[in-house]
Amino acid sequence: MSLWWWALPVVLLPILWHRQKREQTKTALLASARFLPAAEPKQQRVWRWHDVILLALRCLLLATLIALLADLVLAWRGDTVLVVPGTPPAVVAKEAGQRITLPDRDAVTWLHAHEREFEPGARLVVVGDAVMPAVLPRFRHAVELRTVAAPAAPVERHVAVFSDRVDDWRRLFAAAEGPWHIVVDAAPGPRTELVVWDRSDAPPAGLRAPLWRAEPPHDADGARALFAAWQRQYLGVRPYTAPAQALAPDAAAPAGPASGALRHWLGLALVALFALERIVTHVRRR
C-alpha cells in the first residue's frame, strides 16, 4: 500500500475552508444606539448552490491527485491468456479466457509490470514464442508457459563483392548458417549492407556501404568466426525460447513495479476537475 493514501484527510480541508466566514460585517455606532442594550451581532453563512458544487469539485480534485500519486491499480482482470506476437491463431483458439496480445516476446517483463491488475485467484497462460528469462521468474499468480519456438523467417542480406576470386566469396556466403540468406549482388545497391573489397587498388570514392571487409578468412573456422561477429555486432542474437512449464504461485514474490494502469485516466480526470473548479470559482466571483 502506498504511503500517499495517508494523505486522504487532506480532502477535509476544502470543507473547513468553505465553512469559515469569509466576509466580515462592518458596523458603525449611531447616537441613538447608546440607549439600546448591547448585543453581539450574529452572522449565519448561507451556502448558495454553486458553493456546494465548488466544494465537491475541490474534494474530488484532491482525492484524484492523491490517487494519482499513490499509483492506483485495481485488480480487475480474471483468467487471461497472454499471446506472444506471431502466435498462430489456431494455437490461441485452443485456450479459454480473456486474451491480451503482448507488445513483444518478453512476457515475463510485461507480467512483472502488470501483475497487480489481476485478481488474486486469476490463472495466467502464456502462449507463443516467449523469451527465456535469465533466472526462474516468481509470480504471485499461477502462470503456465505453453511456449513453442516459432520458425525463424529467412532474412535477405545483400553483399557486393569486388574481387578476382568472386566464386570463392560466393561459396563462403552460401555456407552461412542461421535465419538469413546472403545474396551476392553484381553491383552495390540501396539494399547492400556489406562491401567486400579484395583488390590491391583503392576503392572508388563514391562507393558507399554500412560495412566493409578487406581480408578474406583463410579457413572454415575463420569464416564461422566472421559470420558470428557480423551477426552479434550488427544483427543481434535471437534470444532463446522459454521452456514450457507451470510456475506455482509464490506469496513471497515481489508485487512488481508500479504499473500506472489508471495513471492516464486519472491524469485526464485531474485536468478536467481543475478546469471545472476554475470555471465555477470565476462564476462565483461575478
C-alpha positions in Angstrom: 0.0 0.0 0.0 1.3 3.4 -1.0 2.0 5.9 1.8 0.2 8.6 -0.2 -3.1 7.1 1.0 -2.4 8.5 4.4 -2.9 12.0 2.8 -6.6 11.4 2.4 -7.5 13.5 5.4 -6.4 16.5 3.3 -9.7 16.2 1.5 -11.4 17.7 4.6 -9.5 21.0 4.1 -12.0 22.3 1.5 -14.9 21.6 3.8 -13.3 23.6 6.6 -12.4 26.3 4.2 -16.0 26.6 2.9 -17.4 26.7 6.4 -15.4 29.6 7.7 -16.7 33.2 7.4 -15.1 34.9 4.5 -16.9 38.3 4.8 -16.9 40.4 7.9 -19.8 42.7 8.6 -18.8 46.3 9.1 -20.8 48.2 11.9 -21.0 51.8 12.8 -22.3 53.3 16.1 -25.3 55.6 16.0 -26.0 58.3 18.5 -29.4 56.8 19.4 -27.9 53.3 19.8 -26.4 54.3 23.2 -29.9 53.9 24.8 -30.3 50.3 23.4 -28.9 47.2 25.2 -25.7 45.9 23.9 -25.9 42.8 21.7 -23.2 40.9 19.8 -24.1 40.7 16.1 -24.9 37.2 14.9 -23.8 36.0 11.4 -25.0 33.0 9.6 -23.3 31.7 6.5 -25.8 30.7 3.8 -24.4 28.3 1.2 -25.5 29.0 -2.3 -26.0 26.2 -4.8 -22.7 26.8 -6.7 -20.8 26.8 -3.4 -21.8 23.1 -2.9 -20.6 22.3 -6.4 -17.4 24.1 -5.8 -16.8 22.2 -2.6 -17.4 18.9 -4.3 -15.1 19.7 -7.2 -12.3 20.7 -4.8 -12.7 17.5 -2.7 -12.7 15.4 -5.9 -9.6 17.3 -7.2 -7.6 16.4 -4.0 -8.8 12.8 -3.9 -7.9 12.3 -7.6 -4.4 13.9 -7.0 -3.8 11.5 -4.1 -4.9 8.5 -6.2 -2.6 9.6 -9.0 0.4 10.0 -6.7 -0.4 6.6 -5.0 -0.5 4.9 -8.4 -3.9 3.4 -8.0 -4.2 -0.1 -9.6 -7.4 -2.1 -9.4 -7.3 -5.9 -9.6 -10.0 -6.3 -12.3 -8.6 -9.0 -14.7 -9.6 -12.6 -14.3 -8.2 -15.7 -16.1 -6.2 -14.4 -19.0 -4.3 -15.8 -22.0 -1.2 -13.8 -22.9 -0.5 -14.1 -26.6 3.0 -13.5 -27.9 3.1 -11.6 -31.2 3.3 -14.0 -34.2 1.5 -16.9 -32.5 -0.7 -18.9 -34.9 -4.5 -18.2 -34.4 -5.1 -22.0 -34.2 -2.9 -22.2 -31.1 -4.7 -19.2 -29.5 -8.1 -20.6 -30.2 -7.5 -23.7 -28.0 -7.1 -21.5 -24.9 -10.1 -20.2 -22.9 -10.2 -16.9 -21.2 -9.6 -13.2 -21.8 -6.9 -12.6 -24.4 -4.2 -10.0 -24.2 -1.7 -9.6 -27.1 1.7 -8.7 -25.7 3.8 -5.9 -27.2 6.8 -8.1 -27.7 8.2 -11.6 -26.8 9.3 -10.6 -23.3 6.2 -12.0 -21.5 8.0 -12.1 -18.1 8.8 -8.4 -18.0 5.2 -7.5 -19.0 3.8 -9.7 -16.3 6.0 -8.2 -13.6 4.8 -4.7 -14.6 1.1 -5.6 -14.8 0.6 -8.4 -12.3 -1.2 -6.2 -9.8 -4.1 -5.8 -12.4 -5.1 -9.5 -12.0 -7.4 -10.8 -9.3 -5.8 -12.9 -6.6 -7.1 -16.2 -7.9 -6.6 -15.4 -11.6 -4.9 -18.1 -13.8 -2.5 -16.9 -16.4 -1.4 -18.8 -19.5 1.4 -17.6 -21.9 1.3 -19.0 -25.4 3.7 -18.4 -28.2 7.4 -17.9 -28.7 8.2 -16.1 -25.4 11.7 -15.1 -24.4 13.5 -17.2 -21.8 14.5 -15.1 -18.8 17.9 -15.2 -17.2 16.5 -16.6 -13.9 13.4 -18.5 -13.0 10.7 -15.9 -12.6 8.5 -15.6 -9.4 4.9 -14.5 -9.5 2.0 -14.2 -7.0 -0.3 -15.9 -9.5 -0.2 -19.4 -11.1 1.4 -18.9 -14.5 1.6 -21.6 -17.2 4.1 -21.2 -20.1 2.8 -23.0 -23.1 5.6 -21.8 -25.3 6.7 -23.1 -28.8 9.6 -21.8 -30.7 8.4 -20.1 -33.9 10.3 -20.9 -37.1 12.6 -18.1 -38.0 11.7 -16.3 -41.1 14.6 -16.1 -43.6 16.1 -12.6 -44.0 18.0 -11.5 -47.0 21.3 -9.7 -46.5 22.8 -8.2 -49.6 26.6 -8.2 -50.2 28.6 -6.7 -53.1 31.9 -8.4 -53.9 34.8 -6.7 -55.7 37.5 -9.4 -56.1 39.3 -11.6 -58.6 38.0 -14.6 -56.5 34.3 -13.9 -56.7 33.4 -17.6 -56.8 35.3 -18.3 -53.6 33.5 -15.5 -51.9 30.1 -16.8 -53.2 30.8 -20.2 -51.8 31.8 -18.6 -48.5 28.5 -16.7 -48.2 26.5 -19.7 -49.4 27.7 -21.6 -46.4 26.3 -19.1 -43.9 24.1 -20.7 -41.2 21.2 -19.2 -39.4 17.9 -17.5 -40.3 19.4 -15.4 -43.1 20.1 -15.7 -46.8 23.0 -13.8 -48.2 22.6 -12.5 -51.7 25.8 -11.6 -53.6 25.0 -8.7 -55.9 26.9 -7.9 -59.1 26.9 -4.2 -58.1 26.2 -2.3 -54.9 22.6 -1.0 -54.5 20.4 0.6 -51.9 20.0 -2.7 -50.0 23.7 -3.5 -49.9 24.8 -3.9 -46.3 28.4 -5.2 -46.9 31.0 -4.4 -49.4 33.9 -6.8 -49.9 36.9 -5.2 -51.5 39.5 -7.8 -52.3 41.7 -5.9 -54.7 45.1 -4.3 -54.5 43.9 -0.9 -55.8 42.0 1.6 -53.8 38.2 1.6 -54.0 36.5 4.5 -55.8 35.4 7.5 -53.7 31.7 7.1 -54.5 31.4 3.5 -53.2 29.3 3.5 -50.0 28.1 0.8 -47.7 27.4 0.4 -43.9 30.1 -2.3 -43.6 33.3 -3.2 -45.3 35.5 -6.3 -45.5 39.0 -6.2 -47.0 40.6 -9.5 -45.9 39.1 -13.0 -46.6 39.2 -15.7 -43.9 41.8 -18.4 -44.5 39.9 -21.5 -43.2 36.4 -22.7 -42.2 36.9 -21.6 -38.5 37.8 -18.1 -39.6 34.7 -18.0 -41.8 32.4 -19.1 -39.0 34.0 -16.5 -36.7 33.4 -13.8 -39.3 29.7 -14.7 -39.6 29.3 -14.9 -35.8 30.9 -11.5 -35.3 28.8 -10.0 -38.0 25.6 -11.3 -36.6 26.4 -10.5 -33.0 27.6 -6.9 -33.6 25.2 -5.7 -36.3 22.2 -8.1 -36.5 21.9 -9.2 -32.9 21.4 -12.6 -31.4 17.9 -14.1 -31.4 17.0 -14.9 -27.7 16.1 -18.4 -26.7 12.5 -19.6 -26.3 11.4 -20.1 -22.7 10.7 -23.8 -21.9 7.1 -24.9 -21.4 6.5 -25.2 -17.7 4.0 -24.4 -14.9 5.0 -21.8 -12.3 3.3 -22.2 -8.9 2.2 -19.0 -7.2 4.6 -17.6 -4.7 3.1 -15.4 -2.0 6.5 -14.0 -1.1 7.2 -12.8 -4.7 7.6 -9.1 -5.1 4.4 -7.3 -6.2 6.2 -5.8 -9.2 6.9 -2.1 -10.0 4.1 0.4 -10.1 2.4 -0.1 -13.5 0.3 3.0 -13.5 -2.7 1.2 -15.0 -5.0 4.1 -14.2 -2.5 6.9 -14.5 -3.7 8.0 -17.9 -7.4 8.2 -16.9 -6.6 9.8 -13.5 -4.5 12.4 -15.3 -7.3 13.3 -17.6 -9.8 13.4 -14.7 -7.4 15.7 -12.8 -7.2 18.2 -15.7 -11.0 18.1 -16.2 -11.7 18.7 -12.5 -9.1 21.5 -12.3 -10.7 23.3 -15.3 -14.2 22.9 -13.8 -13.0 24.2 -10.5 -11.6 27.3 -12.1 -14.7 27.9 -14.1 -17.0 27.6 -11.1 -14.7 29.8 -9.0 -14.8 32.5 -11.7 -18.6 32.4 -11.9 -18.9 32.7 -8.1 -16.8 35.8 -8.0 -19.0 37.6 -10.5 
